[in-house]
């Protein structure tokens, strides 16, 4: 604590203190210390590093049951960016909202990011998140349109996204489309001479 008071702009001490509280099980105190770290980061650092800071804080809030507070931090940050928030921030916010089954809100933020950056194509990870949201909201046609960017020839480069799409379809009991995505991965793995062992 004395080190933080001596140099309030040094975020390293704040991060160590947040981790210490988390290890002791004091998640709310860890979140507050991490939030203080983020406030310093917001003033001092670029958007990419801010996203990393925000990514660090939300698990603390999740563990102490205050996910909505981390969502508010991210939403406030996005509102403060008139030219649109960094795609990583939108991705993180989407992930948090999707974990809490708020697919409508996640989709709203992704679509807002698309509207602000209308001249740019939405990054593939956000397209897949939007597709998953549409699937959860019952709009399978739009989900398939968004999932169509997952091409078989590029599946090995986007294994996590293909798996995320397939897993979400299984969770919604859309087994045939999910199987197509899993087979897409298996086909690419066979081409690369990698063997899969099933247990």
Secondary structure, 3 states (H helix, E strand, C coil): CHHHHHCCCCHHHHHHHHHHHHHCCCHHHHHHHHHHHHHHHHHHCCHHHHHHHHHHHHHHHHHCCCHHHHHHHHHHHHHCCCCCCCHHHHHHHHHHHHHCCCHHHHHHHHHHHHHHCCCCCCCHHHHHHHHHHHHHCCCHHHHHHHHCCCCHHHHHHCHHHHHHHHHHHHHCCCHHHHHHHHHHHHHHHHHCCCCCCCC
